[in-house]
């Protein structure tokens, strides 16, 4: 016998939105190397406040920080690509960034489905 956690309607609604944002980020990563992830990024910024006080808030923050760090590493790879010697390093950086972003999306998706908050990013 399993025990399912039932969420109230507003929490379930914001959880569903975060689920779809993970899907859109993943589709963008697979089919466009993340080029269209700015769309769910904007939605996460707009809807994160609605999720305040719930575990879903951490998922919006997770998606936002994942986007910005991925963009940072893509730009870093691009700067390496400018030089002839840096081209192999650029490909390594881009590959690592892609794997890292895929991991973050998969982990977030699994934790969202399990109704768990993402770890906070302590600075």
N, C-alpha and C positions, 0 to 999 in steps of 0.2 A: 504494500500500500504506500503510495507516494503522497507527500504533502506539498501542495502547490501554494505559492504565495499569491494571494489575490490582491491586486493593486486597485486603488480607487480610480475612477474614470479619468480625472485630470492627469494623474501620474502615469497611467497606462498610455494616455494620448501622447505625453511628452517622451515616454519611453519608445513608443512606436516611431515618433519623428526621429529620435536619435538612431534607431535601427535603420531607417531609410537613409539617413545621412552616412552611416557606415557603408551601406550598400553603394551609394553614389560615389563616395571616396574610393572604394575598391574598384568599381567599374572604371573610374577615371584613371586609377593607377594601372590597371591591366590594359586598357585600350588606348590611353593617351599619355601614359607615363606621369599621370597626376596633373596634366595641364588644365583640367576642368575642376579641380578640387577647390578652386576659389568660390565656386557656387555654394557647396555645402558649408564652406568656411563662413560665408556671410550669414547663412541661415543659423549656424551655430552661435555666432555673435548675437544675432537678433533674438534667438529663443533661449539662450542660456539663462537669462534672468527669470524666465517662466519656470525653470527647473530648480530655482534656488530652494534649498532645504531638502532636496531629494538626492538620491544616489545618481540620478541622471545628470545633474549639474556637473559632476566630475567627468562624465563622458563627453559633454560638450567641451570642457576644458582640455581633455585628453586629445580630442580631435583637432582643436585649435592649435595646441602646442605641437602636435604631430605635423600639421601642415607647415608651420613656420620653420621647424627644424629641417624638414624635408627640403623646403625651398632653400634654406641656408646651404645645405650640402649640394644641392643641384647647382647653385651659383658657384660654390667653391670648386666643384668639378669643372664648371665652365671656365673659370679663371685658369685652372691647370691646363685645360684643353687648348688655350691660346698659344702655349709654347709647344714646340715639337716634342721636347723631352717629357713634358707633363701629360701627353695624351694617354699613355697607359695608366697613369695615376688617375686621370679624369674618369676613365672607364671603371676603374676599381672603386672610386668614390661614388659614382652613379649607381653601380651595382649594389654596393653596400647600403646606400640610401634607399634604394628600391626594396631591398630585403627588409631593412629596418622598418620602413613604413608599412610593408605588408604584415610584418609581425605585430606592429602596434594596432593595425586595423583588426586583425584576427583576434588578438587578445582582448581588445575593447568589445568586439562583437560577442565573444564568448562570455565575458563578464557581464555585459548588458543582459544577455539572455538568462544569466543566472542571478539577475537582480543584485549585482555587487557593484560597489563604487570602485572607481579607478584610484590607484594610489596618487596622493597629491604630490606635486612637484615642489619640493622644498628648495628654497634658494638661500 
